Amino acid sequence: MKKGDGLFEVFAAVGLLLFVFVAAVTTCQRLKKPEVVRASAVDEQVQRAEHLRYTVGRIEYIKDARTNVCFAYLWGGGESGGPALATVSCEAIPPEMLTLP
């Protein structure tokens, strides 16, 4: 191809158009990424909130009759971990949620 035969100009123009198209697409994708990241972060927050609600719903409240001390008990099980036990205020537990062994 010689510069003067017209084919060179056609390929140069096509190459330039292709470069402009790729640059425009790349720029648009970069502009959209923060929205995608924000949407992904929101999805993760929603999933975490659902998991926490599920976990809190599985907590059992137990009152030791020997000591009158109340406990919050959760069995994590499997890969979530083992049992968890913490003392809690007996007055803070609604009576219908309290288990007396």
C-alpha positions in Angstrom: 0.0 0.0 0.0 1.3 3.4 -1.0 0.2 6.6 0.6 -1.2 7.9 -2.7 -3.4 4.9 -3.9 -6.4 5.7 -1.7 -6.5 2.4 0.2 -4.0 3.7 2.7 -6.4 6.6 3.5 -9.3 4.1 3.9 -7.5 1.9 6.3 -6.2 5.0 8.2 -9.8 6.3 8.5 -11.1 2.9 9.6 -8.3 2.5 12.1 -9.1 6.0 13.5 -12.8 5.2 13.8 -12.0 1.9 15.5 -9.7 3.7 18.0 -12.3 6.4 18.7 -15.0 3.7 19.2 -12.8 1.6 21.6 -11.9 4.7 23.6 -15.5 5.7 23.9 -16.6 2.3 25.1 -13.8 2.1 27.6 -14.6 5.5 28.9 -18.3 4.6 29.3 -17.4 1.5 31.2 -15.1 3.4 33.5 -17.9 5.9 34.2 -20.3 3.1 35.0 -18.0 1.2 37.4 -18.7 3.3 40.5 -22.4 2.6 40.1 -21.7 -1.1 39.8 -19.5 -1.0 42.9 -22.2 0.9 44.8 -24.8 -1.6 43.8 -22.6 -4.4 44.8 -21.9 -2.8 48.1 -25.6 -2.3 48.7 -26.3 -6.0 47.8 -23.6 -7.0 50.3 -25.2 -4.8 53.0 -28.6 -6.3 52.4 -27.2 -9.8 52.5 -25.4 -9.1 55.7 -28.5 -7.5 57.3 -30.5 -10.6 56.4 -27.9 -12.9 57.8 -27.8 -10.9 61.1 -31.6 -11.0 61.4 -31.5 -14.7 60.9 -28.7 -15.1 63.5 -30.4 -12.9 66.1 -33.6 -14.9 65.5 -31.8 -18.1 66.5 -30.6 -16.8 69.9 -32.0 -18.6 72.9 -32.3 -16.9 76.3 -31.8 -19.2 79.3 -32.1 -18.5 83.0 -30.0 -20.6 85.4 -32.2 -21.5 88.3 -29.3 -22.1 90.6 -27.8 -18.6 90.2 -30.7 -16.6 88.7 -28.3 -15.5 86.0 -29.6 -15.1 82.4 -27.7 -16.1 79.3 -28.0 -15.6 75.6 -27.0 -18.8 73.8 -26.4 -19.4 70.1 -25.1 -22.5 68.4 -23.3 -21.3 65.3 -22.7 -24.9 64.1 -20.5 -26.0 61.2 -18.3 -23.4 59.5 -20.0 -20.6 61.4 -18.3 -21.6 64.6 -19.3 -23.3 67.8 -21.5 -22.3 70.6 -21.6 -18.8 72.0 -22.8 -17.9 75.5 -23.1 -14.4 77.1 -24.6 -13.1 80.2 -27.5 -10.7 79.7 -29.8 -8.7 81.9 -32.8 -10.9 82.9 -35.1 -7.8 83.0 -34.2 -7.1 79.3 -35.6 -10.5 78.1 -39.3 -10.6 77.4 -40.8 -13.4 79.6 -42.1 -15.4 76.6 -38.5 -15.6 75.2 -36.9 -16.9 78.4 -36.3 -20.6 78.8 -36.1 -22.0 82.3 -34.4 -25.4 82.3 
